[in-house]
C-alpha cells in the first residue's frame, strides 16, 4: 500500500505537533471508540520476535489517581534536591504532571516472560522487549495527538507507587504512566524549550556518517 503525499504530510504534522501535556487538560471524557483506536494503534507497535509484551492499565478512579499523585509529590521533592540551586529553583516552578486533571491515566507495562525465555531477536540484546514497549508508548502518543488528545508522560514516580496503586505484580516491568485527555490548547513549542530549561538540539549535530565521528558542521 503506497502512502499518498497528503497522508505523508499528515504523519509529519502529527509528529511535529506532539507535545508533553501537563496543565491544559479538560475533564471531558474520552469516547470509547476514540480510546479504542488509540490503544489499537499502540498495540500495533513493532515488537521484537512479535512478542507484543505490553499491557495497558486504564485508570479513571479518583482515589487511585490521588495515591499516584501523592507518590509523584514525594518523588518530585526528592528530584528537586538533585539539582544545583539555580536549576532547583527553576525546577520547583515547573508543572510536571496532570495526574488529577486528566480524565484518564494509562500505565504501560512490559511482560518480559511473554512467549517464554527465548524470544527471536532478544537472544543477544535482552532489553529489546523493553524498547518494544516504548515503541507502543510512542504509537499511543502520536495516535492520541491525531485524535486531538493530549498526553503527558509522568516519569517522576517510583515503580512501587504504581505497583501498590494498580496491583501490578513484581515480575511485570513498568514502562510509563501517561496522563491522557482533551486539552484547552496545544503549545506551539515544547514547554521546557519555551521556558529555557533546555534548547532543541540541531538535528545535524546528531548525524554521523560511516563511523562515530565529528557530526555535521551546522555553521553555528
TIRO-106820 format. One record per residue: residue number from 1; residue in three letters; z, x, y of N, C-alpha, C in turn. Coordinates in steps of 0.05 Angstrom, whole numbers, plus 5000, padded with zeros to 4 digits. Each point is the difference from the previous one (the first is absolute). Layout:
N
+-----+-----+------+--------+---------+-------+---------+----------+------+--------+---------+
|   i |  aa | n_up | n_east | n_north | ca_up | ca_east | ca_north | c_up | c_east | c_north |
+-----+-----+------+--------+---------+-------+---------+----------+------+--------+---------+
| NUM | ALA |    Z |      X |       Y |     Z |       X |        Y |    Z |      X |       Y |
...
+-----+-----+------+--------+---------+-------+---------+----------+------+--------+---------+
! end
This chain:
220
+-----+-----+------+--------+---------+-------+---------+----------+------+--------+---------+
|   i |  aa | n_up | n_east | n_north | ca_up | ca_east | ca_north | c_up | c_east | c_north |
+-----+-----+------+--------+---------+-------+---------+----------+------+--------+---------+
|   1 | UNK | 5000 |   5017 |    4976 |  5000 |    4983 |     5024 | 5000 |   5018 |    5025 |
|   2 | UNK | 4980 |   4997 |    5016 |  4998 |    5017 |     5024 | 5015 |   4987 |    5023 |
|   3 | UNK | 5014 |   5017 |    5015 |  5015 |    4990 |     5024 | 4981 |   4998 |    5023 |
|   4 | UNK | 5001 |   4978 |    5014 |  4983 |    4997 |     5024 | 5013 |   5015 |    5024 |
|   5 | UNK | 4984 |   5003 |    5020 |  5009 |    5015 |     5024 | 5024 |   4985 |    5013 |
|   6 | UNK | 4998 |   4973 |    5001 |  5021 |    4984 |     5012 | 5026 |   5002 |    4984 |
|   7 | UNK | 4997 |   5000 |    4974 |  5023 |    5003 |     4982 | 5013 |   5027 |    5003 |
|   8 | UNK | 4983 |   5021 |    5002 |  5010 |    5027 |     5004 | 5016 |   5001 |    5026 |
|   9 | UNK | 4989 |   4989 |    5022 |  5014 |    5001 |     5026 | 5026 |   4985 |    4999 |
|  10 | UNK | 5001 |   4978 |    4984 |  5025 |    4985 |     4998 | 5022 |   5017 |    4987 |
|  11 | UNK | 4993 |   5015 |    4980 |  5019 |    5018 |     4986 | 5011 |   5020 |    5019 |
|  12 | UNK | 4983 |   5014 |    5015 |  5009 |    5020 |     5019 | 5017 |   4987 |    5022 |
|  13 | UNK | 4992 |   4976 |    5010 |  5016 |    4987 |     5020 | 5028 |   4994 |    4990 |
|  14 | UNK | 5002 |   4991 |    4975 |  5027 |    4994 |     4989 | 5017 |   5025 |    4997 |
|  15 | UNK | 4987 |   5022 |    4992 |  5015 |    5026 |     4997 | 5011 |   5009 |    5027 |
|  16 | UNK | 4983 |   4999 |    5020 |  5008 |    5011 |     5026 | 5019 |   4980 |    5015 |
|  17 | UNK | 5000 |   4975 |    4992 |  5017 |    4980 |     5013 | 5027 |   4997 |    4986 |
|  18 | UNK | 5004 |   5013 |    4977 |  5025 |    4998 |     4986 | 5022 |   5012 |    5016 |
|  19 | UNK | 5023 |   4987 |    4999 |  5024 |    5010 |     5015 | 5025 |   4997 |    4982 |
|  20 | UNK | 5020 |   5017 |    5006 |  5026 |    4997 |     4988 | 5016 |   4982 |    5019 |
|  21 | UNK | 5005 |   4975 |    4991 |  5012 |    4980 |     5018 | 5030 |   4999 |    4996 |
|  22 | UNK | 5015 |   4999 |    5022 |  5029 |    5000 |     4998 | 5012 |   4976 |    5014 |
|  23 | UNK | 4991 |   4995 |    5025 |  5014 |    4980 |     5017 | 4984 |   4977 |    5009 |
|  24 | UNK | 4977 |   4995 |    4990 |  4983 |    4979 |     5010 | 4996 |   4977 |    4981 |
|  25 | UNK | 5017 |   4998 |    4979 |  4996 |    4980 |     4980 | 5006 |   4971 |    5010 |
|  26 | UNK | 4984 |   4982 |    4989 |  5004 |    4971 |     5004 | 5013 |   4988 |    4976 |
|  27 | UNK | 5017 |   4979 |    5003 |  5012 |    4988 |     4976 | 4981 |   4983 |    4984 |
|  28 | UNK | 4976 |   4996 |    5009 |  4980 |    4984 |     4987 | 4997 |   5008 |    4971 |
|  29 | UNK | 5002 |   4982 |    4981 |  4998 |    5008 |     4971 | 4971 |   5008 |    4993 |
|  30 | UNK | 4998 |   5016 |    4980 |  4974 |    5009 |     4990 | 4990 |   4980 |    4979 |
|  31 | UNK | 4976 |   4987 |    5004 |  4990 |    4981 |     4980 | 4997 |   5014 |    4973 |
|  32 | UNK | 5004 |   4984 |    4979 |  5000 |    5011 |     4973 | 4972 |   5012 |    4993 |
|  33 | UNK | 4979 |   4988 |    5009 |  4973 |    5010 |     4994 | 4995 |   5027 |    5014 |
|  34 | UNK | 5010 |   5003 |    5024 |  4997 |    5025 |     5015 | 5016 |   5022 |    4986 |
|  35 | UNK | 5025 |   4994 |    4992 |  5017 |    5020 |     4987 | 4988 |   5008 |    4973 |
|  36 | UNK | 4989 |   4981 |    4986 |  4988 |    5006 |     4974 | 4976 |   5018 |    5003 |
|  37 | UNK | 4984 |   4996 |    5021 |  4977 |    5018 |     5005 | 5009 |   5028 |    5006 |
|  38 | UNK | 5021 |   5003 |    5016 |  5011 |    5026 |     5007 | 5011 |   5014 |    4976 |
|  39 | UNK | 5015 |   4987 |    4983 |  5011 |    5012 |     4976 | 4979 |   5006 |    4980 |
|  40 | UNK | 4980 |   4984 |    4998 |  4977 |    5005 |     4982 | 4985 |   5026 |    5009 |
|  41 | UNK | 4997 |   5003 |    5026 |  4988 |    5025 |     5010 | 5017 |   5024 |    4993 |
|  42 | UNK | 5026 |   4997 |    5003 |  5018 |    5022 |     4993 | 4997 |   5006 |    4970 |
|  43 | UNK | 4998 |   4980 |    4984 |  4998 |    5003 |     4971 | 4974 |   5012 |    4991 |
|  44 | UNK | 4980 |   5001 |    5018 |  4974 |    5012 |     4993 | 4998 |   5029 |    5011 |
|  45 | UNK | 5023 |   5012 |    5006 |  5000 |    5028 |     5009 | 4992 |   5018 |    4976 |
|  46 | UNK | 4990 |   5023 |    5006 |  4994 |    5019 |     4978 | 5026 |   5009 |    4987 |
|  47 | UNK | 4999 |   5004 |    4973 |  5024 |    5010 |     4986 | 4992 |   5018 |    4978 |
|  48 | UNK | 5015 |   5022 |    4997 |  4994 |    5019 |     4980 | 5001 |   4988 |    4972 |
|  49 | UNK | 4979 |   5005 |    4983 |  5000 |    4989 |     4973 | 5000 |   4970 |    5000 |
|  50 | UNK | 4993 |   4987 |    5022 |  5001 |    4971 |     5003 | 5028 |   4990 |    4992 |
|  51 | UNK | 5020 |   5015 |    5008 |  5027 |    4995 |     4992 | 5012 |   4975 |    5015 |
|  52 | UNK | 4991 |   4996 |    5025 |  5010 |    4978 |     5016 | 5031 |   4999 |    5000 |
|  53 | UNK | 5013 |   5021 |    5009 |  5029 |    5003 |     4996 | 5017 |   4984 |    5020 |
|  54 | UNK | 4988 |   4986 |    5019 |  5014 |    4988 |     5022 | 5011 |   4972 |    4992 |
|  55 | UNK | 5020 |   4991 |    5014 |  5010 |    4972 |     5001 | 5007 |   4995 |    5029 |
|  56 | UNK | 5001 |   4974 |    5007 |  5006 |    4991 |     5027 | 5023 |   4980 |    5000 |
|  57 | UNK | 5022 |   5008 |    5012 |  5023 |    4982 |     5002 | 4999 |   4987 |    5027 |
|  58 | UNK | 4997 |   4973 |    5001 |  4998 |    4985 |     5025 | 5028 |   4991 |    5009 |
|  59 | UNK | 5006 |   5006 |    5025 |  5027 |    4995 |     5011 | 4998 |   4981 |    5024 |
|  60 | UNK | 5010 |   4976 |    4997 |  5001 |    4982 |     5023 | 5028 |   4988 |    5005 |
|  61 | UNK | 5019 |   5007 |    4983 |  5027 |    4990 |     5003 | 5015 |   5015 |    5022 |
|  62 | UNK | 5011 |   4986 |    5019 |  5013 |    5012 |     5023 | 5023 |   5018 |    4993 |
|  63 | UNK | 5017 |   4991 |    4981 |  5023 |    5016 |     4992 | 4992 |   5026 |    4987 |
|  64 | UNK | 4979 |   4999 |    4985 |  4989 |    5025 |     4988 | 4990 |   5019 |    5021 |
|  65 | UNK | 4986 |   4989 |    5020 |  4990 |    5016 |     5022 | 5023 |   5013 |    5015 |
|  66 | UNK | 5022 |   4985 |    5004 |  5023 |    5011 |     5015 | 5012 |   5024 |    4985 |
|  67 | UNK | 5001 |   4999 |    4974 |  5009 |    5022 |     4984 | 4983 |   5025 |    5005 |
|  68 | UNK | 4974 |   4995 |    5000 |  4981 |    5022 |     5004 | 5002 |   5011 |    5028 |
|  69 | UNK | 5004 |   4982 |    5019 |  5002 |    5008 |     5028 | 5026 |   5017 |    5004 |
|  70 | UNK | 5021 |   4992 |    4987 |  5025 |    5016 |     5002 | 4995 |   5028 |    4989 |
|  71 | UNK | 4986 |   5002 |    4978 |  4993 |    5026 |     4988 | 4983 |   5016 |    5019 |
|  72 | UNK | 4981 |   4987 |    5013 |  4983 |    5014 |     5020 | 5018 |   5011 |    5023 |
|  73 | UNK | 5017 |   4984 |    5011 |  5017 |    5008 |     5022 | 5016 |   5025 |    4994 |
|  74 | UNK | 5011 |   5001 |    4976 |  5015 |    5023 |     4991 | 4982 |   5025 |    4997 |
|  75 | UNK | 4977 |   4997 |    4987 |  4982 |    5022 |     4997 | 4988 |   5009 |    5026 |
|  76 | UNK | 4997 |   4982 |    5019 |  4988 |    5007 |     5026 | 5020 |   5017 |    5016 |
|  77 | UNK | 5026 |   4994 |    4999 |  5020 |    5016 |     5013 | 5000 |   5028 |    4987 |
|  78 | UNK | 4999 |   5001 |    4974 |  4999 |    5025 |     4985 | 4975 |   5017 |    5009 |
|  79 | UNK | 4978 |   4986 |    5003 |  4975 |    5014 |     5007 | 5001 |   5012 |    5028 |
|  80 | UNK | 5011 |   4984 |    5019 |  5001 |    5009 |     5028 | 5015 |   5026 |    5003 |
|  81 | UNK | 5020 |   5005 |    4983 |  5016 |    5024 |     5001 | 4985 |   5025 |    4991 |
|  82 | UNK | 4976 |   4996 |    4989 |  4985 |    5023 |     4990 | 4981 |   5012 |    5021 |
|  83 | UNK | 4998 |   4986 |    5023 |  4982 |    5010 |     5021 | 5017 |   5015 |    5021 |
|  84 | UNK | 4986 |   5017 |    5015 |  5015 |    5014 |     5022 | 5006 |   4979 |    5022 |
|  85 | UNK | 5014 |   5009 |    5021 |  5011 |    4981 |     5019 | 4979 |   4983 |    5014 |
|  86 | UNK | 4979 |   5013 |    5010 |  4979 |    4984 |     5014 | 4986 |   4981 |    4981 |
|  87 | UNK | 4992 |   5009 |    4977 |  4986 |    4983 |     4981 | 5018 |   4978 |    4990 |
|  88 | UNK | 5026 |   5007 |    4996 |  5019 |    4980 |     4990 | 5003 |   4977 |    5020 |
|  89 | UNK | 5001 |   5007 |    5026 |  5002 |    4979 |     5020 | 4976 |   4982 |    5001 |
|  90 | UNK | 4976 |   5013 |    4997 |  4975 |    4985 |     5000 | 4999 |   4983 |    4974 |
|  91 | UNK | 5008 |   5011 |    4978 |  5000 |    4986 |     4974 | 5017 |   4975 |    5002 |
|  92 | UNK | 5023 |   5001 |    5011 |  5018 |    4977 |     5001 | 4989 |   4977 |    5016 |
|  93 | UNK | 4980 |   5005 |    5017 |  4988 |    4979 |     5017 | 4977 |   4986 |    4985 |
|  94 | UNK | 4992 |   5012 |    4978 |  4977 |    4988 |     4986 | 5008 |   4977 |    4982 |
|  95 | UNK | 4983 |   4979 |    4999 |  5004 |    4979 |     4981 | 4983 |   5007 |    4975 |
|  96 | UNK | 5013 |   5004 |    4978 |  4986 |    5011 |     4977 | 4998 |   4981 |    4976 |
|  97 | UNK | 5006 |   4974 |    5004 |  4998 |    4981 |     4979 | 4999 |   4972 |    5011 |
|  98 | UNK | 4991 |   4981 |    4983 |  5000 |    4972 |     5007 | 5010 |   4983 |    4977 |
|  99 | UNK | 5021 |   5010 |    4987 |  5010 |    4989 |     4975 | 5007 |   4970 |    5003 |
| 100 | UNK | 5015 |   4994 |    5020 |  5009 |    4972 |     5004 | 4979 |   4983 |    5014 |
| 101 | UNK | 4984 |   5013 |    5017 |  4980 |    4985 |     5016 | 4976 |   4991 |    4983 |
| 102 | UNK | 4991 |   5017 |    4981 |  4977 |    4994 |     4984 | 5006 |   4978 |    4980 |
| 103 | UNK | 4983 |   4980 |    4996 |  5005 |    4979 |     4981 | 5001 |   5009 |    4971 |
| 104 | UNK | 4987 |   5023 |    4994 |  4999 |    5008 |     4973 | 5004 |   5031 |    4998 |
| 105 | UNK | 5016 |   5008 |    4980 |  5002 |    5028 |     4992 | 4986 |   5003 |    4973 |
| 106 | UNK | 4987 |   5023 |    4996 |  4988 |    5006 |     4974 | 5009 |   5028 |    4992 |
| 107 | UNK | 5013 |   5001 |    4978 |  5008 |    5026 |     4988 | 4979 |   5007 |    4979 |
| 108 | UNK | 4987 |   5023 |    5004 |  4980 |    5010 |     4981 | 5013 |   5020 |    4982 |
| 109 | UNK | 4997 |   4996 |    4974 |  5013 |    5018 |     4981 | 4979 |   5013 |    4981 |
| 110 | UNK | 5010 |   5019 |    4985 |  4982 |    5014 |     4981 | 5015 |   5003 |    4973 |
| 111 | UNK | 4988 |   4989 |    4979 |  5011 |    5003 |     4973 | 4986 |   5024 |    4987 |
| 112 | UNK | 5014 |   5022 |    4999 |  4988 |    5025 |     4990 | 4997 |   5001 |    4970 |
| 113 | UNK | 5011 |   4979 |    4986 |  4999 |    4999 |     4971 | 4979 |   4980 |    4991 |
| 114 | UNK | 4986 |   4987 |    5018 |  4980 |    4981 |     4992 | 4977 |   5013 |    4985 |
| 115 | UNK | 4992 |   4989 |    4978 |  4979 |    5011 |     4983 | 5008 |   5025 |    4985 |
| 116 | UNK | 5027 |   5005 |    4998 |  5009 |    5021 |     4982 | 5003 |   5027 |    5014 |
| 117 | UNK | 5009 |   5020 |    4986 |  5006 |    5026 |     5012 | 4975 |   5017 |    5006 |
| 118 | UNK | 4978 |   4995 |    4987 |  4975 |    5015 |     5005 | 4979 |   4982 |    5012 |
| 119 | UNK | 4993 |   5006 |    5025 |  4981 |    4984 |     5015 | 4976 |   5017 |    5008 |
| 120 | UNK | 4976 |   4991 |    4995 |  4976 |    5014 |     5009 | 5002 |   5007 |    5029 |
| 121 | UNK | 4996 |   5025 |    5007 |  5000 |    5008 |     5028 | 5027 |   5009 |    5011 |
| 122 | UNK | 5021 |   4995 |    4984 |  5027 |    5007 |     5008 | 5011 |   5022 |    4982 |
| 123 | UNK | 4984 |   5010 |    4982 |  5009 |    5020 |     4981 | 5007 |   5027 |    5013 |
| 124 | UNK | 4988 |   5006 |    5022 |  5005 |    5025 |     5014 | 5016 |   4996 |    5026 |
| 125 | UNK | 4992 |   4980 |    5015 |  5013 |    4994 |     5026 | 5016 |   4974 |    4996 |
| 126 | UNK | 5025 |   5003 |    4994 |  5016 |    4977 |     4992 | 5004 |   4979 |    5023 |
| 127 | UNK | 4997 |   5010 |    5025 |  5006 |    4982 |     5023 | 4977 |   4980 |    5006 |
| 128 | UNK | 4979 |   5001 |    4984 |  4976 |    4984 |     5007 | 5007 |   4970 |    5000 |
| 129 | UNK | 5019 |   4991 |    4983 |  5007 |    4972 |     5000 | 5013 |   4992 |    5027 |
| 130 | UNK | 5016 |   5018 |    5011 |  5013 |    4995 |     5026 | 4979 |   4999 |    5022 |
| 131 | UNK | 4980 |   5018 |    4998 |  4979 |    5000 |     5020 | 4983 |   4974 |    4998 |
| 132 | UNK | 4996 |   4991 |    4975 |  4985 |    4975 |     4996 | 5014 |   4976 |    5013 |
| 133 | UNK | 5027 |   5000 |    4998 |  5015 |    4978 |     5012 | 4999 |   5001 |    5030 |
| 134 | UNK | 4998 |   5024 |    5012 |  4997 |    5002 |     5029 | 4972 |   4989 |    5008 |
| 135 | UNK | 4980 |   5004 |    4983 |  4974 |    4989 |     5005 | 5001 |   4969 |    5001 |
| 136 | UNK | 5018 |   4988 |    4983 |  5003 |    4971 |     5001 | 5012 |   4992 |    5027 |
| 137 | UNK | 5019 |   5016 |    5010 |  5012 |    4994 |     5027 | 4978 |   5000 |    5021 |
| 138 | UNK | 4982 |   5021 |    4999 |  4979 |    5001 |     5020 | 4981 |   4977 |    4998 |
| 139 | UNK | 4993 |   4992 |    4976 |  4982 |    4976 |     4996 | 5014 |   4976 |    5012 |
| 140 | UNK | 5026 |   4996 |    4994 |  5014 |    4977 |     5010 | 5000 |   5000 |    5031 |
| 141 | UNK | 5005 |   5024 |    5012 |  5001 |    5002 |     5029 | 4974 |   4993 |    5013 |
| 142 | UNK | 4978 |   5010 |    4989 |  4974 |    4995 |     5012 | 4992 |   4971 |    4996 |
| 143 | UNK | 5006 |   4989 |    4976 |  4993 |    4971 |     4995 | 5017 |   4983 |    5019 |
| 144 | UNK | 5025 |   5007 |    5004 |  5017 |    4984 |     5019 | 4989 |   5001 |    5028 |
| 145 | UNK | 4991 |   5024 |    5008 |  4988 |    5002 |     5027 | 4975 |   4983 |    5003 |
| 146 | UNK | 4984 |   4999 |    4979 |  4976 |    4983 |     5000 | 5007 |   4971 |    5002 |
| 147 | UNK | 5024 |   4992 |    4991 |  5010 |    4973 |     5002 | 5016 |   4995 |    5025 |
| 148 | UNK | 5000 |   5020 |    5018 |  5015 |    4999 |     5025 | 5030 |   4998 |    4995 |
| 149 | UNK | 5009 |   5013 |    4979 |  5028 |    5003 |     4994 | 5009 |   5028 |    5007 |
| 150 | UNK | 5024 |   5003 |    5011 |  5011 |    5026 |     5006 | 5016 |   5009 |    4976 |
| 151 | UNK | 5002 |   5027 |    4997 |  5015 |    5012 |     4979 | 5016 |   5024 |    5012 |
| 152 | UNK | 5025 |   5002 |    4992 |  5016 |    5023 |     5008 | 5014 |   5012 |    4975 |
| 153 | UNK | 4996 |   5026 |    4997 |  5012 |    5014 |     4977 | 5027 |   5011 |    5008 |
| 154 | UNK | 5021 |   4990 |    4987 |  5027 |    5009 |     5006 | 5008 |   5022 |    4980 |
| 155 | UNK | 4997 |   5025 |    5009 |  5006 |    5022 |     4983 | 5029 |   5011 |    5003 |
| 156 | UNK | 5014 |   4990 |    5020 |  5027 |    5010 |     5006 | 5020 |   4982 |    4985 |
| 157 | UNK | 4999 |   5003 |    4973 |  5016 |    4984 |     4982 | 5006 |   5016 |    4975 |
| 158 | UNK | 5025 |   5000 |    4992 |  5006 |    5013 |     4974 | 4992 |   4981 |    4978 |
| 159 | UNK | 4988 |   5011 |    4978 |  4991 |    4983 |     4978 | 5023 |   4983 |    4989 |
| 160 | UNK | 5024 |   5010 |    5000 |  5023 |    4986 |     4989 | 5004 |   4973 |    5014 |
| 161 | UNK | 4994 |   4998 |    5025 |  5002 |    4975 |     5015 | 4981 |   4979 |    4989 |
| 162 | UNK | 4975 |   5008 |    4996 |  4980 |    4982 |     4989 | 5006 |   4993 |    4971 |
| 163 | UNK | 5009 |   5019 |    4984 |  5007 |    4995 |     4972 | 5022 |   4978 |    4999 |
| 164 | UNK | 5020 |   5003 |    5017 |  5022 |    4981 |     4999 | 4991 |   4973 |    5010 |
| 165 | UNK | 4985 |   4999 |    5023 |  4993 |    4975 |     5012 | 4979 |   4984 |    4983 |
| 166 | UNK | 4982 |   5015 |    4987 |  4978 |    4988 |     4986 | 5001 |   5002 |    4969 |
| 167 | UNK | 5023 |   5011 |    4991 |  5004 |    5002 |     4971 | 4978 |   5016 |    4986 |
| 168 | UNK | 4993 |   5023 |    5012 |  4978 |    5017 |     4989 | 5013 |   5020 |    4980 |
| 169 | UNK | 4990 |   5001 |    4976 |  5011 |    5019 |     4980 | 4997 |   5029 |    5008 |
| 170 | UNK | 5018 |   5017 |    4990 |  4999 |    5028 |     5007 | 4974 |   5014 |    4991 |
| 171 | UNK | 4988 |   4991 |    4978 |  4976 |    5013 |     4990 | 4975 |   4993 |    5016 |
| 172 | UNK | 5002 |   4981 |    5019 |  4978 |    4992 |     5017 | 5001 |   5015 |    5026 |
| 173 | UNK | 4979 |   5014 |    5008 |  4999 |    5015 |     5025 | 4994 |   4981 |    5023 |
| 174 | UNK | 5014 |   5004 |    5022 |  4995 |    4984 |     5025 | 4981 |   5016 |    5017 |
| 175 | UNK | 4978 |   4988 |    5007 |  4979 |    5013 |     5016 | 5002 |   4992 |    5030 |
| 176 | UNK | 5004 |   4974 |    5006 |  4999 |    4992 |     5028 | 5014 |   4973 |    5003 |
| 177 | UNK | 5013 |   4997 |    5023 |  5009 |    4973 |     5009 | 4984 |   4993 |    5025 |
| 178 | UNK | 4985 |   4979 |    4999 |  4981 |    4992 |     5021 | 5009 |   4974 |    5013 |
| 179 | UNK | 5000 |   4999 |    5026 |  5004 |    4975 |     5015 | 4973 |   4988 |    5007 |
| 180 | UNK | 4996 |   4975 |    4993 |  4973 |    4988 |     5002 | 5002 |   4973 |    5015 |
| 181 | UNK | 4981 |   4995 |    5018 |  4999 |    4974 |     5014 | 4980 |   5000 |    5022 |
| 182 | UNK | 4995 |   4977 |    5010 |  4983 |    4997 |     5024 | 5015 |   5012 |    5024 |
| 183 | UNK | 4985 |   5010 |    5019 |  5011 |    5013 |     5024 | 4990 |   4988 |    5025 |
| 184 | UNK | 5015 |   5004 |    5022 |  4991 |    4990 |     5026 | 4977 |   5016 |    5011 |
| 185 | UNK | 4998 |   5026 |    4993 |  4977 |    5016 |     5007 | 5001 |   5026 |    4985 |
| 186 | UNK | 4977 |   5014 |    4999 |  4999 |    5026 |     4988 | 4996 |   5021 |    5022 |
| 187 | UNK | 5015 |   5021 |    4999 |  4998 |    5021 |     5020 | 4973 |   5014 |    4998 |
| 188 | UNK | 4990 |   5010 |    5023 |  4975 |    5014 |     5001 | 5001 |   5027 |    4986 |
| 189 | UNK | 5023 |   5013 |    5002 |  5004 |    5025 |     4987 | 5026 |   5000 |    4984 |
| 190 | UNK | 5004 |   5018 |    4981 |  5026 |    5001 |     4986 | 5022 |   5005 |    5020 |
| 191 | UNK | 5023 |   4986 |    4996 |  5021 |    5001 |     5019 | 5011 |   5028 |    5004 |
| 192 | UNK | 5003 |   5015 |    4978 |  5011 |    5027 |     5003 | 4981 |   5019 |    5016 |
| 193 | UNK | 4974 |   4994 |    4999 |  4981 |    5015 |     5016 | 5003 |   4992 |    5030 |
| 194 | UNK | 5002 |   4974 |    5005 |  5003 |    4991 |     5027 | 5026 |   5009 |    5013 |
| 195 | UNK | 5021 |   5001 |    4985 |  5026 |    5008 |     5011 | 5004 |   5031 |    5001 |
| 196 | UNK | 4980 |   5014 |    4991 |  5001 |    5029 |     5003 | 5016 |   5014 |    4978 |
| 197 | UNK | 5007 |   4986 |    4978 |  5015 |    5013 |     4979 | 4983 |   5021 |    4986 |
| 198 | UNK | 4974 |   4994 |    4997 |  4982 |    5018 |     4986 | 4971 |   4993 |    5008 |
| 199 | UNK | 4984 |   5020 |    5008 |  4972 |    4994 |     5006 | 4984 |   4997 |    4974 |
| 200 | UNK | 4977 |   4987 |    5002 |  4982 |    4998 |     4977 | 4986 |   5027 |    4997 |
| 201 | UNK | 5000 |   5010 |    4976 |  4987 |    5025 |     4994 | 4969 |   4996 |    4999 |
| 202 | UNK | 4985 |   5018 |    5012 |  4971 |    4998 |     5000 | 4990 |   5004 |    4971 |
| 203 | UNK | 4982 |   4982 |    4992 |  4990 |    5001 |     4972 | 4988 |   5027 |    4993 |
| 204 | UNK | 4987 |   5013 |    5019 |  4988 |    5026 |     4994 | 5020 |   5022 |    4992 |
| 205 | UNK | 5024 |   4997 |    5010 |  5021 |    5019 |     4993 | 5009 |   4997 |    4971 |
| 206 | UNK | 4993 |   4978 |    4987 |  5008 |    4995 |     4972 | 4977 |   5006 |    4980 |
| 207 | UNK | 4977 |   5008 |    5010 |  4977 |    5004 |     4983 | 4996 |   5030 |    4994 |
| 208 | UNK | 4998 |   5007 |    4975 |  4996 |    5028 |     4992 | 4975 |   5000 |    4983 |
| 209 | UNK | 4984 |   5021 |    5002 |  4975 |    5001 |     4986 | 5001 |   5023 |    4979 |
| 210 | UNK | 4996 |   4992 |    4975 |  4999 |    5019 |     4978 | 5026 |   5010 |    4990 |
| 211 | UNK | 5017 |   5010 |    5018 |  5027 |    5010 |     4992 | 5020 |   4992 |    5022 |
| 212 | UNK | 5026 |   5004 |    4994 |  5020 |    4995 |     5020 | 4998 |   5023 |    5020 |
| 213 | UNK | 4991 |   4993 |    5024 |  4995 |    5021 |     5020 | 5004 |   4987 |    5027 |
| 214 | UNK | 4994 |   5015 |    5021 |  5002 |    4990 |     5027 | 4983 |   4975 |    5002 |
| 215 | UNK | 5012 |   4978 |    5010 |  4985 |    4975 |     5002 | 4980 |   5002 |    5023 |
| 216 | UNK | 4983 |   4979 |    5002 |  4979 |    4999 |     5020 | 5012 |   5003 |    5028 |
| 217 | UNK | 4988 |   5016 |    5016 |  5008 |    5004 |     5028 | 4992 |   4975 |    5016 |
| 218 | UNK | 5020 |   4987 |    5012 |  4994 |    4975 |     5015 | 4993 |   5007 |    5029 |
| 219 | UNK | 5003 |   5025 |    5008 |  4993 |    5007 |     5028 | 5023 |   4995 |    5018 |
| 220 | UNK | 5023 |   4990 |    4990 |  5023 |    4995 |     5017 | 5015 |   5025 |    5006 |
+-----+-----+------+--------+---------+-------+---------+----------+------+--------+---------+
! end
